[in-house]
């Protein structure tokens, strides 16, 4: 507690505070999330060891009953803020993100969970997904291939910190090993349908920019890797269904409608 410093930021599942010298602590809202914190710390460390630009983990702990992860502090704005502050950066940011994502997928996942095993339980146990959609999503999931590539499974501009040395990837709680097509599908779902945690002019800019950004991002990723859109589309239904449990209640109806287009 003596090392807990000023509040830095807030996401869907956690808050981040300064913590001692050159570090931050990510505190989960879920007081029963110790296992999740340990898993995220393990996956993040695996990404560091693979040579990816990722904050180094120091330890896991509990603060006022909340599980936390202490990690290296990364200085810089998120790519989302960096890009929406100066909209002409959309093209540069999209190409940068695509090339970084391709680098992630060039690495083999060692001793990290299998992607299918991460997706299946959450879909099966969801209380917001209708049964028919669950069945279709799970059937689609079982028909798709396994893989051994590192997948972030939450790769979007708000999880990239723009530093002087280049972008750094944060928030590895959903990380797994699988096929790159699945991870690209997840990014498509997030960019197309995610509700920005901002308001006012910045939100309007984000809504306008994300369609353009996604187009540039996919074009560059496909150019670099040789992947095609048809390789990605089978993964959209299970990825969009899995995402439903992350949606705020007031946005659930819209997200369900979005998901059903992939049936």
C-alpha positions as CSV (number, residue, x, y, z in Angstrom):
1,X,0.0,0.0,0.0
2,X,2.9,2.4,0.7
3,X,4.0,2.1,-2.9
4,X,0.5,2.7,-4.4
5,X,0.7,6.0,-6.3
6,X,-1.6,8.2,-8.4
7,X,-4.4,6.8,-10.5
8,X,-3.4,6.4,-14.2
9,X,-6.3,4.9,-16.1
10,X,-9.3,2.6,-16.1
11,X,-10.5,-0.1,-18.4
12,X,-13.3,-2.7,-18.5
13,X,-11.8,-5.0,-16.0
14,X,-9.2,-3.1,-14.0
15,X,-7.7,0.2,-12.9
16,X,-4.0,1.1,-13.2
17,X,-2.0,3.1,-10.6
18,X,1.6,4.2,-10.3
19,X,3.5,1.8,-8.1
20,X,6.9,2.6,-6.8
21,X,9.8,3.6,-9.0
22,X,9.2,3.0,-12.7
23,X,6.3,0.6,-12.3
24,X,2.5,0.4,-12.3
25,X,0.0,-1.9,-10.7
26,X,-3.0,-3.2,-12.6
27,X,-5.8,-3.8,-10.0
28,X,-8.7,-6.0,-11.1
29,X,-12.2,-5.1,-10.1
30,X,-13.1,-8.7,-9.5
31,X,-11.9,-9.6,-6.0
32,X,-12.0,-13.3,-7.0
33,X,-9.7,-12.7,-10.0
34,X,-6.4,-13.9,-8.5
35,X,-6.2,-16.8,-11.0
36,X,-6.9,-14.4,-13.9
37,X,-4.1,-12.1,-12.6
38,X,-1.7,-15.0,-12.4
39,X,-2.6,-16.2,-15.9
40,X,-2.2,-12.7,-17.4
41,X,1.2,-12.3,-15.7
42,X,2.3,-15.7,-17.1
43,X,1.1,-14.9,-20.7
44,X,2.7,-11.4,-20.6
45,X,6.0,-12.9,-19.5
46,X,5.8,-15.5,-22.3
47,X,5.3,-12.6,-24.8
48,X,8.3,-10.8,-23.3
49,X,10.4,-13.9,-23.6
50,X,9.4,-14.3,-27.2
51,X,11.0,-10.9,-27.9
52,X,7.8,-8.9,-28.3
53,X,7.5,-5.2,-27.1
54,X,5.7,-5.9,-23.9
55,X,6.0,-4.5,-20.3
56,X,8.0,-6.8,-18.0
57,X,6.2,-8.3,-15.1
58,X,7.5,-7.9,-11.5
59,X,5.0,-9.7,-9.4
60,X,1.4,-10.4,-8.6
61,X,-0.2,-9.2,-5.3
62,X,-3.4,-8.2,-3.6
63,X,-4.3,-4.6,-2.6
64,X,-7.4,-4.1,-0.4
65,X,-8.7,-7.5,-1.5
66,X,-8.1,-6.8,-5.2
67,X,-5.7,-9.0,-7.2
68,X,-3.1,-7.0,-9.0
69,X,-0.1,-7.3,-11.4
70,X,3.0,-5.1,-10.9
71,X,4.7,-4.3,-14.2
72,X,7.1,-2.0,-15.9
73,X,5.7,1.5,-16.4
74,X,5.4,2.4,-20.1
75,X,5.4,6.1,-20.9
76,X,3.3,7.4,-23.8
77,X,-0.3,7.8,-25.1
78,X,-2.3,4.9,-26.4
79,X,-2.4,4.6,-30.2
80,X,-6.1,5.5,-30.0
81,X,-5.4,8.9,-28.3
82,X,-2.3,9.4,-30.5
83,X,-4.3,8.9,-33.6
84,X,-7.5,10.8,-32.7
85,X,-5.5,13.8,-31.5
86,X,-4.1,14.1,-35.0
87,X,-6.4,12.3,-37.4
88,X,-3.9,12.3,-40.3
89,X,-2.0,9.7,-38.3
90,X,-4.7,7.1,-39.1
91,X,-2.9,5.6,-42.1
92,X,0.5,5.5,-40.3
93,X,-1.0,4.0,-37.1
94,X,-3.0,1.4,-39.0
95,X,0.0,0.2,-40.9
96,X,2.2,0.2,-37.8
97,X,-0.4,-1.8,-35.9
98,X,-0.7,-4.3,-38.8
99,X,3.0,-4.9,-38.9
100,X,3.2,-5.3,-35.1
101,X,0.4,-7.8,-35.2
102,X,2.2,-9.8,-37.9
103,X,5.3,-9.8,-35.6
104,X,3.2,-11.2,-32.7
105,X,1.9,-13.9,-35.0
106,X,5.4,-14.8,-36.1
107,X,6.1,-16.1,-32.6
108,X,5.3,-19.5,-31.3
109,X,3.3,-19.7,-28.1
110,X,5.2,-21.6,-25.5
111,X,3.4,-22.9,-22.4
112,X,0.4,-20.6,-22.7
113,X,-3.3,-21.6,-23.0
114,X,-4.9,-22.9,-26.2
115,X,-7.2,-20.3,-27.8
116,X,-10.0,-22.8,-28.3
117,X,-9.9,-23.7,-24.6
118,X,-10.0,-19.9,-23.7
119,X,-13.1,-19.3,-25.9
120,X,-15.2,-22.3,-25.3
121,X,-16.0,-22.1,-21.6
122,X,-16.9,-18.4,-21.7
123,X,-19.3,-19.0,-24.6
124,X,-20.8,-22.1,-22.9
125,X,-21.2,-20.4,-19.5
126,X,-22.4,-17.0,-20.8
127,X,-25.7,-15.6,-19.3
128,X,-26.2,-13.1,-22.0
129,X,-25.8,-15.2,-25.2
130,X,-29.0,-16.9,-26.4
131,X,-28.8,-20.7,-26.6
132,X,-29.2,-20.9,-30.4
133,X,-26.3,-18.5,-30.9
134,X,-24.2,-20.4,-28.4
135,X,-24.8,-23.7,-30.3
136,X,-23.9,-22.1,-33.6
137,X,-20.8,-20.4,-32.3
138,X,-19.5,-23.5,-30.6
139,X,-20.2,-25.6,-33.7
140,X,-18.3,-23.1,-35.8
141,X,-15.5,-23.0,-33.2
142,X,-15.0,-26.8,-33.2
143,X,-14.8,-26.8,-37.0
144,X,-11.8,-24.4,-37.1
145,X,-8.1,-25.3,-36.9
146,X,-5.7,-25.2,-34.0
147,X,-2.4,-23.4,-34.1
148,X,0.7,-22.5,-32.1
149,X,1.1,-18.8,-32.8
150,X,0.9,-16.2,-30.0
151,X,-2.5,-14.5,-30.2
152,X,-3.2,-11.4,-28.1
153,X,-7.1,-11.7,-28.5
154,X,-7.6,-8.1,-27.5
155,X,-5.4,-6.3,-30.0
156,X,-6.7,-2.8,-30.8
157,X,-5.4,0.8,-30.7
158,X,-6.2,1.3,-27.0
159,X,-3.9,-1.6,-26.0
160,X,-0.9,-0.1,-27.8
161,X,1.2,2.5,-26.0
162,X,3.1,4.8,-28.3
163,X,6.6,5.2,-26.9
164,X,9.7,6.9,-28.3
165,X,11.0,3.4,-29.2
166,X,7.8,2.3,-30.9
167,X,4.4,0.8,-29.8
168,X,4.3,-1.4,-26.7
169,X,1.5,-4.0,-26.3
170,X,-0.4,-4.1,-23.0
171,X,-3.3,-6.1,-21.5
172,X,-2.6,-9.7,-22.3
173,X,-5.5,-11.2,-20.2
174,X,-7.0,-13.0,-23.1
175,X,-3.7,-14.1,-24.7
176,X,-3.4,-17.7,-26.0
177,X,-1.8,-19.8,-28.7
178,X,-3.8,-20.4,-31.9
179,X,-4.0,-19.4,-35.5
180,X,-3.5,-15.8,-36.6
181,X,-6.8,-15.7,-38.5
182,X,-8.6,-16.0,-35.2
183,X,-6.7,-13.0,-33.7
184,X,-7.4,-10.9,-36.8
185,X,-11.1,-11.7,-36.5
186,X,-11.1,-10.6,-32.9
187,X,-9.5,-7.3,-33.9
188,X,-12.1,-6.8,-36.6
189,X,-14.9,-7.3,-34.1
190,X,-13.3,-5.0,-31.6
191,X,-12.7,-2.2,-34.0
192,X,-16.0,-2.5,-35.8
193,X,-18.2,-2.8,-32.7
194,X,-16.4,-1.8,-29.6
195,X,-17.9,1.2,-27.7
196,X,-15.2,3.8,-27.0
197,X,-14.7,4.7,-23.3
198,X,-14.7,8.4,-24.3
199,X,-17.4,11.0,-25.1
200,X,-17.9,14.2,-27.0
201,X,-15.8,15.2,-30.0
202,X,-13.2,12.4,-29.4
203,X,-15.9,9.8,-29.6
204,X,-17.3,11.3,-32.9
205,X,-13.8,11.3,-34.3
206,X,-13.3,7.6,-33.3
207,X,-16.5,6.5,-34.8
208,X,-15.6,8.2,-38.1
209,X,-12.0,7.0,-38.1
210,X,-12.3,3.4,-37.2
211,X,-13.8,2.3,-40.5
212,X,-10.9,3.9,-42.4
213,X,-8.4,2.6,-39.8
214,X,-9.7,-1.0,-40.2
215,X,-9.5,-0.9,-43.9
216,X,-5.8,0.3,-43.9
217,X,-4.9,-2.1,-41.1
218,X,-6.3,-5.2,-43.0
219,X,-4.8,-4.2,-46.3
220,X,-1.4,-3.9,-44.7
221,X,-1.6,-7.1,-42.7
222,X,-2.8,-9.1,-45.7
223,X,0.1,-7.5,-47.8
224,X,2.7,-8.5,-45.2
225,X,1.5,-12.0,-44.4
226,X,-0.4,-13.2,-47.5
227,X,-3.5,-13.9,-45.6
228,X,-6.8,-13.2,-47.2
229,X,-10.2,-11.9,-45.9
230,X,-11.8,-15.3,-46.6
231,X,-9.4,-16.9,-44.1
232,X,-10.7,-14.6,-41.4
233,X,-14.4,-14.7,-41.8
234,X,-15.1,-18.2,-40.3
235,X,-13.7,-16.9,-37.0
236,X,-16.0,-13.9,-36.8
237,X,-19.0,-15.7,-35.2
238,X,-17.1,-17.3,-32.3
239,X,-15.1,-14.2,-31.7
240,X,-18.1,-11.9,-31.7
241,X,-20.0,-14.3,-29.5
242,X,-17.1,-14.5,-27.0
243,X,-17.0,-10.7,-26.9
244,X,-20.7,-10.4,-25.8
245,X,-19.8,-10.9,-22.1
246,X,-17.5,-7.9,-22.2
247,X,-20.3,-5.6,-23.4
248,X,-22.1,-3.1,-21.0
249,X,-25.8,-4.0,-20.6
250,X,-27.0,-0.9,-22.4
251,X,-25.0,-1.9,-25.5
252,X,-26.0,-5.6,-25.5
253,X,-28.9,-5.5,-27.9
254,X,-26.8,-3.7,-30.6
255,X,-23.9,-6.2,-30.0
256,X,-26.2,-9.2,-30.4
257,X,-27.5,-7.8,-33.7
258,X,-24.0,-7.3,-34.8
259,X,-23.0,-10.8,-33.9
260,X,-25.9,-12.5,-35.6
261,X,-24.8,-11.2,-39.0
262,X,-22.0,-13.8,-38.9
263,X,-24.4,-16.8,-38.4
